[in-house]
Amino acid sequence: MHIFATALKVYVKRRVEEMTVLGKDFSPCGRREIRDGSFQFIATLLFGLSLALFVILMGLLMKDLLRKFPSSHESYALPLSSSSRSLAINLSLTVNSKEVWHLMSEEELMQRASMPPLVLSHPHRQTLKVAFMFLARGRLPLGPIWEKFFKGHERFFSIYLHSSPEFTNDHPESSVFHKRQIPSKPVEWGRASMVDAERRLLANALLDCSNERFVLLSETCIPIFNFTTIYNHLINSNHSFLSSFDDPRRIGRGRYNKRMAPTISISDWRKGSQWFEVHRKLAIQIVSDRKYYPVFKDHCRPPCYMDEHYLATLVAMINPGLNSNRTITWVDWSTRGSHPKSFLKKDVSKALLTQIKNGSNCTYNGRMSTVCFLFARKFHPSSLEPLLNLSPTLLGF
């Protein structure tokens, strides 16, 4: 601004000097040049002053706009809608505090989570985090094993709890689970409400733009490696870990409903494990889905179970290249029935945990690996004591 004013002052001075020289010529031609020069000078001066005023006003306007943006690296560009004011207030409460509770409606939550955040420049590089999303009935009986797992790594993870609305007992302030329960709704096994809870967890976790990977866990899950190993495995992976495969059996293709066509055909139909891990890009696509979810909700009912088919089919249709088509949560289906084996206190041993950790082969970023599972289930509350005893030597924490 100062440079522009100085240049304008020099220009005016030169024009005045030129007019002084022209004023010495008293011929008719000379007087006409003076009149023409005066008009050109006044027009140029007015244009310069107008341009200077425009630049000054634009500078003041930009300064005022920049003032309105917070300096936090977790800032968002809010959607412009009739509910944007209340959405902004609720969002700021979610992002800027250690609590995740908010007053957003389901529609507002999904709308906000579906929008990629506008992250403002920050002098420090943003630390990518893994969002651990627990879908539980109530309390976490294996909480102490998770407390040990998370200890000392607070900058690299976020926690979200979805439990029964009737469950009001919060964890102590010293716990990593304190104030991490999101607004929840009742969940019924095998129904659409189960998928609703999964999408709700994803949407809440997406509100924090530093969350890069998203893991769905239950209250019966345990980590089978230390935090650093699991974090690096997920952050450095080129793919998501969501089980998706074509099962020709009655419990696979046999659950397909012809009423889903033409939106979803039998060749699109997939089955998979409920417990998944996804990259941020895929998480946004999941909560943004308005095309396939209603079809599943209307036509996939027991004996069709949405939690086994919806995400497996959706991801295979919208972004198969971003998925490894396998889960990273180990489970034992050796027992017949609709539920996997549950491990009691007497079942937990060094041999069991070693087998879970090293008993498989898989592909990771295009190379063969023996690290195929990072979590395991279902572990009964009675298994907590032996797990705590074995964790330092076998699990690394």
HELIX and SHEET records of a PDB file:
HELIX    1   1 HIS A    2  LEU A   22  1                                  21    
HELIX    2   2 PRO A   28  ARG A   67  1                                  40    
HELIX    3   3 SER A   84  VAL A   95  1                                  12    
HELIX    4   4 GLU A  106  SER A  114  1                                   9    
HELIX    5   5 GLY A  143  PHE A  150  1                                   8    
HELIX    6   6 GLU A  154  PHE A  156  5                                   3    
HELIX    7   7 ALA A  192  LEU A  206  1                                  15    
HELIX    8   8 PHE A  227  ILE A  235  1                                   9    
HELIX    9   9 ARG A  253  ARG A  255  5                                   3    
HELIX   10  10 LYS A  258  MET A  260  5                                   3    
HELIX   11  11 ARG A  280  SER A  288  1                                   9    
HELIX   12  12 TYR A  293  HIS A  299  1                                   7    
HELIX   13  13 MET A  306  ILE A  318  1                                  13    
HELIX   14  14 PRO A  320  LEU A  322  5                                   3    
HELIX   15  15 LYS A  345  ASP A  347  5                                   3    
HELIX   16  16 LYS A  350  ASN A  358  1                                   9    
HELIX   17  17 PRO A  381  SER A  383  5                                   3    
HELIX   18  18 LEU A  384  LEU A  390  1                                   7    
HELIX   19  19 SER A  391  LEU A  395  3                                   5    
SHEET    1   A 4 PHE A 157  HIS A 162  0                                        
SHEET    2   A 4 LYS A 129  LEU A 135  1                                        
SHEET    3   A 4 ASN A 211  SER A 218  1                                        
SHEET    4   A 4 GLU A 277  HIS A 279 -1                                        
SHEET    1   B 3 ILE A 222  PRO A 223  0                                        
SHEET    2   B 3 PHE A 375  ALA A 376 -1                                        
SHEET    3   B 3 THR A 329  TRP A 330  1                                        
SHEET    1   C 2 CYS A 362  TYR A 364  0                                        
SHEET    2   C 2 ARG A 367  SER A 369 -1                                        
END                                                                             
